[in-house]
Amino acid sequence: MSEVLSGQQGWSGERQSVQSSADLSQKAQSLLTKLAAWISDHNVPFLVTSIGMIVMLLWAGSYKMTVPGAEGIIPLVSNSPLISWHFKLFGPYIGSDIIGTTEVIAAILMITGYFKPKAGIVGGLIATLMFFTTSTMVITTPGSTISVHGIRYMSFLGLFLFKDVISLGVALYLVSYFGKKAILSENKG
């Protein structure tokens, strides 16, 4: 636990000290490194990724609760070995409502995470599970790649699905961020 707060293991296994953002800002000399320090000091990566994830989950989740939203994911879910059972059990419309509700719940937990970091961890874990599942659809969905002159490329559908690989990384980042905040909160008392 103390390693999380005071240092981290490097690739070679050596312990490295973690400098605070303020230390780095004071050491920044060039305009480029000062810009990078400002971005870090103002927590811009967290704000952009968390707000972007929350908006995407709220928007996509509510859309899945509509008929066009449900019909749009039928070919994706139906071809997924990880979640095709879901539509077989609930049907596409109720199944889509459940998926959409799960996305909205994850977003609400992330919003709550700003004040209660452990809720953000749970929201991030839900998003991680969802985006892991949907990331595999790039492999299982017919038409996600096309052949052009004998070379396979991702189709528009494949690129649409591939964004979930990036979203998976963002979800993991948010779990990490909220986790660090929760650890600091636990160690205050």
C-alpha positions in Angstrom: 0.0 0.0 0.0 2.8 2.5 0.9 4.4 1.8 -2.5 1.3 3.2 -4.2 1.6 6.4 -2.3 5.4 6.9 -2.1 6.8 5.2 -5.2 6.4 2.7 -8.0 8.2 -0.1 -9.5 10.1 0.6 -12.8 10.4 -1.7 -15.7 13.7 -3.0 -14.3 12.0 -3.6 -10.9 13.9 -0.8 -9.2 11.9 1.5 -7.0 11.5 5.0 -8.4 10.3 8.0 -6.5 7.2 9.7 -7.7 7.5 13.5 -7.9 4.5 15.6 -7.2 3.0 17.6 -10.0 4.1 20.8 -8.2 7.7 19.6 -8.3 7.6 19.0 -12.0 6.0 22.4 -12.7 8.8 24.2 -10.9 11.4 22.2 -12.9 9.8 22.8 -16.3 11.9 25.2 -18.3 10.8 25.1 -21.9 7.5 26.4 -23.2 6.6 22.8 -24.2 7.3 21.3 -20.7 5.6 24.2 -19.0 2.5 23.5 -21.1 2.7 19.8 -20.2 3.1 20.8 -16.5 0.1 23.1 -16.7 -2.1 20.3 -18.2 -1.0 18.0 -15.4 -1.4 20.6 -12.6 -5.0 21.4 -13.8 -5.9 17.7 -14.0 -7.0 18.1 -17.7 -6.5 14.4 -18.7 -8.9 13.3 -15.9 -11.4 16.0 -16.6 -11.5 15.3 -20.3 -11.6 11.6 -20.0 -14.1 11.4 -17.2 -16.5 14.0 -18.6 -16.2 12.4 -22.0 -16.9 9.0 -20.7 -19.8 10.1 -18.6 -21.5 12.0 -21.5 -20.9 9.0 -23.9 -22.3 6.5 -21.4 -25.4 8.7 -20.6 -26.0 9.3 -24.3 -25.4 5.8 -25.6 -27.2 4.3 -22.7 -30.3 6.3 -23.2 -30.2 5.7 -27.0 -30.1 1.9 -26.4 -33.5 2.3 -24.6 -35.1 3.4 -27.9 -36.3 1.1 -30.7 -33.6 2.2 -33.2 -30.9 1.9 -30.5 -32.0 -1.6 -29.7 -32.2 -2.6 -33.4 -28.8 -1.1 -34.0 -27.0 -3.4 -31.6 -28.8 -6.6 -32.5 -26.2 -7.7 -35.0 -23.4 -6.9 -32.6 -24.8 -8.6 -29.6 -26.1 -11.6 -31.6 -22.6 -12.5 -32.9 -20.8 -12.1 -29.6 -20.1 -15.3 -27.7 -19.7 -13.3 -24.5 -23.1 -11.7 -24.5 -25.4 -13.3 -27.1 -27.1 -15.2 -24.3 -28.4 -11.9 -23.1 -30.7 -11.3 -26.0 -31.7 -15.0 -26.0 -32.8 -14.7 -22.4 -34.4 -11.2 -22.4 -35.1 -10.5 -26.1 -33.5 -7.6 -28.0 -35.6 -4.8 -26.6 -35.5 -5.6 -22.9 -31.9 -6.8 -23.4 -31.0 -3.4 -24.9 -32.8 -1.6 -22.1 -30.7 -3.5 -19.6 -27.5 -2.7 -21.4 -28.5 1.0 -21.6 -29.5 1.1 -17.9 -26.1 -0.4 -17.0 -24.4 2.3 -19.0 -26.4 5.0 -17.3 -25.7 3.5 -13.8 -21.9 3.4 -14.6 -22.1 7.1 -15.6 -23.9 8.0 -12.4 -21.4 6.2 -10.3 -18.6 8.0 -12.1 -20.3 11.4 -11.4 -20.6 10.3 -7.7 -16.9 9.3 -7.8 -16.0 13.0 -7.9 -17.3 13.2 -4.3 -17.0 9.5 -3.2 -14.1 7.9 -5.1 -15.1 4.3 -4.3 -18.3 4.9 -6.3 -16.1 6.0 -9.2 -14.1 2.8 -8.9 -17.3 0.7 -9.2 -18.5 2.8 -12.2 -15.1 2.4 -13.9 -15.2 -1.4 -13.2 -18.7 -1.6 -14.8 -17.4 0.3 -17.8 -14.3 -1.9 -18.0 -16.4 -5.0 -18.2 -18.7 -3.5 -20.8 -15.9 -2.2 -23.0 -14.0 -5.4 -22.7 -17.0 -7.3 -24.0 -17.7 -4.8 -26.8 -14.0 -4.7 -27.8 -14.2 -8.4 -28.6 -17.0 -7.7 -31.1 -14.5 -6.3 -33.5 -13.4 -9.9 -34.0 -16.8 -11.6 -33.8 -19.0 -9.3 -35.9 -19.3 -10.1 -39.5 -18.4 -7.2 -41.8 -16.0 -5.5 -39.3 -13.2 -6.0 -41.8 -13.2 -5.7 -45.6 -10.8 -6.7 -48.3 -9.4 -4.1 -50.6 -7.0 -5.4 -53.2 -6.4 -8.5 -51.1 -5.5 -6.5 -47.9 -7.8 -6.6 -44.9 -8.9 -3.3 -43.4 -11.3 -2.4 -40.7 -14.7 -1.3 -42.2 -16.6 1.6 -40.8 -18.3 -0.9 -38.5 -14.9 -2.2 -37.4 -13.7 1.3 -36.7 -16.9 2.0 -34.8 -16.3 -1.1 -32.6 -12.5 -0.4 -32.3 -13.3 2.8 -30.4 -14.3 0.6 -27.5 -10.7 -0.6 -27.2 -9.8 3.0 -26.4 -12.8 3.3 -24.1 -11.6 0.2 -22.3 -8.3 2.0 -21.6 -10.2 5.1 -20.4 -12.3 3.0 -18.1 -9.2 1.4 -16.6 -7.6 4.9 -16.2 -10.7 6.1 -14.3 -10.5 3.0 -12.1 -6.9 3.9 -11.3 -7.6 7.6 -10.8 -10.6 7.0 -8.5 -8.6 4.3 -6.8 -5.7 6.6 -5.9 -8.2 9.2 -4.6 -9.9 6.5 -2.5 -6.5 5.4 -1.1 -5.7 8.9 -0.1 -9.1 9.3 1.5 -8.7 6.1 3.5 -5.3 7.2 4.7 -6.4 10.6 5.9 -8.3 9.1 8.9 
